Amino acid sequence: MEKNKKILLTDDVELFLEMERNFLQRDDLDLLIAKDGRKALEMIRQHTPQIAFLCLQMPGMSGEDCCRNIKEDPSLSGTAVAMIVSAGQPEQVEKCRTAGCDEILFKPINHDEFLAIVRRHLDLEVRNSTRIRAQMRVYYGPAPQKLLSEFSVDLSSGGLYLKTDFPLSLDESLTLRFTLPDQKGMVSCKARVAWVNQKENPRKPALPTGMGIQFVELSLEDMKSIRRFLEYNELEPSW
């Protein structure tokens, strides 16, 4: 029987792990979590995962040094390294490239980019996130001082679909605010337009004109509230 694929992450990306739980907790994947750089290197040597996601700045040993140790060890040639760095920091990217990393993943971590890296190195089928029908008023806009409002069609842990005759541009950044049905407190986060359903030649004819919104910066508390809401509601087909 074929052994499970293995992936290693450092636990200082707690929100990221929470957002990717549906994908990471699966029968054909072993998830390894390292507390710091030294522990990451120790676990990589012990378990030889197919890919390791390392933050550039980690306690104990920097991601740069950990990556260099991996790449200098012939017995670890089967482990790819994806370095997590802050966006807009070219000097950090250069450090990672010099250390020999295979991939760069920018913070705030993008769900689609993460899955693309996983596909390249683990050859796993990527499953869609749980998505339910959810109509709620969503306040949104490029600037938090002046928000528009429309109604959502559905919701998942990674984003929502917003019905609007005037969708924003693909990849445009925006602020979201909404209240989950039957729950107190408003969810507030940064997001991006992941895809657009135009009135003419729609990408998803079954959906109204609008846009798919991806959560980008969501607090762990808000993420848990969304997950609780999803768990207690009837499941519906994904997009």
C-alpha positions in Angstrom: 0.0 0.0 0.0 1.3 3.4 -0.9 2.4 5.5 2.1 0.7 8.8 3.0 2.2 12.0 1.6 3.7 14.2 4.3 3.7 18.0 4.7 5.4 20.0 7.4 4.4 23.5 8.6 5.5 25.7 11.4 2.9 26.5 14.0 3.3 30.3 14.1 0.8 30.4 11.1 -2.1 29.3 13.4 -4.7 31.1 11.3 -3.5 29.6 8.1 -3.7 26.1 9.6 -7.2 26.9 10.8 -8.3 28.1 7.3 -6.8 25.0 5.6 -8.1 22.4 8.1 -10.6 20.9 5.6 -7.7 20.2 3.2 -5.0 19.3 5.7 -7.0 16.8 7.8 -7.4 13.9 5.4 -6.7 10.2 5.3 -4.0 10.3 2.6 -1.9 13.1 4.2 0.2 13.2 7.4 0.5 16.7 8.8 3.7 17.6 10.8 3.8 20.7 12.9 7.1 22.1 14.1 7.5 24.5 17.0 10.6 26.2 15.8 13.4 26.0 13.2 15.5 23.4 15.0 12.5 21.2 15.6 11.5 21.6 11.9 14.9 20.4 10.8 14.8 17.5 13.3 11.3 16.4 12.0 12.3 16.7 8.4 15.3 14.5 8.9 13.1 12.0 10.8 10.1 11.9 8.5 11.3 13.2 5.1 8.1 15.0 4.1 7.5 15.8 0.4 7.3 19.5 1.2 8.1 21.8 4.2 6.6 25.2 4.6 9.0 27.3 6.6 8.7 30.9 7.8 11.9 33.0 7.1 11.9 34.2 10.7 11.5 31.4 13.2 12.7 30.9 16.8 15.6 28.5 17.4 16.8 28.5 13.8 15.9 30.8 11.0 14.0 29.5 8.0 16.9 30.5 5.9 19.4 28.4 7.9 16.9 25.5 8.1 16.4 25.5 4.3 20.2 25.6 3.7 20.7 22.6 6.0 18.0 20.7 4.1 19.5 21.5 0.7 23.0 20.5 1.8 21.8 17.1 3.0 21.7 14.5 0.0 19.4 12.3 2.1 16.7 15.1 2.0 16.7 15.6 -1.7 13.1 14.5 -1.9 11.9 17.3 0.4 10.9 20.6 -1.3 11.0 23.8 0.7 8.5 26.6 0.5 9.6 29.7 2.3 6.9 32.0 3.7 7.9 35.7 3.6 6.2 39.1 3.9 5.0 40.6 0.6 6.9 43.6 -0.7 10.2 42.5 0.9 12.6 41.7 -2.0 15.5 41.3 0.3 13.7 38.4 2.1 13.0 36.7 -1.2 16.7 37.0 -2.2 17.7 35.3 1.1 15.3 32.5 0.5 16.5 32.0 -3.1 20.1 32.0 -2.0 19.4 29.4 0.6 18.0 27.2 -2.2 14.3 27.1 -1.6 11.9 25.6 -4.2 8.9 27.9 -3.7 8.1 31.3 -2.2 4.7 31.9 -0.5 3.9 35.5 0.5 2.0 36.7 3.6 -0.8 37.2 4.0 -1.0 33.7 2.7 -3.2 33.2 -0.3 -5.3 30.0 -0.3 -5.0 29.4 -4.1 -1.2 29.9 -4.1 -0.8 27.5 -1.2 -2.9 24.8 -3.0 -1.0 25.4 -6.3 2.3 24.6 -4.4 0.7 21.5 -2.8 -0.5 20.3 -6.2 3.0 20.6 -7.7 4.8 18.7 -5.0 2.3 16.3 -3.4 0.2 15.2 -6.3 -3.0 15.2 -4.2 -6.5 15.7 -5.3 -7.6 19.1 -3.8 -11.1 19.0 -2.4 -13.4 22.0 -2.3 -14.2 23.7 1.0 -17.5 23.1 2.6 -19.9 25.7 1.3 -23.5 26.4 2.3 -26.2 28.7 1.0 -26.2 31.8 3.2 -28.1 35.0 2.4 -26.8 37.9 4.6 -26.1 41.6 4.0 -22.4 42.2 3.3 -20.8 45.6 3.5 -17.8 45.8 1.2 -15.5 48.3 -0.6 -11.9 49.2 -1.4 -11.9 51.7 1.5 -13.3 50.9 4.9 -14.6 54.5 5.3 -17.1 54.1 2.4 -18.7 50.7 2.1 -21.3 49.4 -0.3 -23.7 46.7 0.6 -25.2 43.7 -1.2 -26.4 40.2 -0.2 -24.3 37.0 -0.2 -25.4 33.8 -1.9 -23.3 31.3 -0.2 -20.4 31.0 2.3 -17.4 28.8 3.0 -14.4 29.0 5.4 -12.4 30.6 2.6 -14.8 33.2 1.3 -18.3 34.0 0.0 -20.2 34.7 -3.2 -21.6 38.2 -3.4 -24.5 39.0 -5.7 -24.1 42.4 -7.4 -24.7 43.9 -10.8 -21.5 45.9 -10.5 -18.7 43.6 -9.5 -15.2 44.9 -8.7 -12.1 44.0 -10.8 -10.4 40.6 -10.5 -7.8 40.6 -7.7 -9.0 43.9 -6.3 -8.5 44.2 -2.6 -11.4 45.2 -0.4 -12.8 45.3 3.2 -15.6 43.0 4.2 -18.1 43.3 7.1 -21.0 41.0 7.8 -22.9 39.4 10.6 -23.5 35.7 10.5 -27.2 34.6 10.8 -28.2 33.9 14.4 -24.8 34.9 15.8 -23.7 38.0 17.6 -20.8 40.2 16.5 -19.7 41.4 13.1 -17.1 39.6 11.1 -14.6 42.2 9.7 -11.7 41.3 7.4 -9.6 42.1 4.4 -10.4 40.2 1.2 -9.8 40.0 -2.5 -11.9 39.4 -5.6 -11.1 35.8 -6.6 -13.3 35.6 -9.7 -16.1 37.5 -11.4 -19.4 36.2 -12.8 -20.3 38.6 -15.6 -23.8 39.1 -16.9 -22.6 38.3 -20.4 -20.9 34.9 -20.8 -21.1 34.1 -17.1 -18.5 31.7 -15.6 -21.2 30.1 -13.5 -24.5 30.4 -15.2 -26.4 29.0 -12.2 -25.3 31.9 -10.1 -26.5 35.5 -10.5 -24.1 38.3 -11.6 -21.6 38.9 -8.9 -18.1 38.0 -7.6 -16.4 35.3 -5.6 -14.7 36.9 -2.6 -11.7 35.3 -0.9 -10.9 36.1 2.8 -7.3 37.3 3.1 -6.9 38.6 6.6 -9.4 37.0 9.0 -9.0 36.8 12.8 -8.8 33.4 14.3 -12.0 34.2 16.4 -13.9 35.2 13.3 -12.7 32.1 11.4 -13.9 29.8 14.3 -17.3 31.6 14.2 -17.6 30.9 10.5 -16.7 27.3 11.0 -19.2 26.9 13.8 -21.9 28.4 11.5 -20.9 26.0 8.7 -21.0 22.9 11.0 -24.6 23.7 12.2 -26.1 24.3 8.8 -27.1 22.0 6.0 -24.4 21.4 3.4 -25.0 22.6 -0.2 -23.0 21.9 -3.4 -19.9 24.0 -3.9 -19.5 26.4 -6.8 
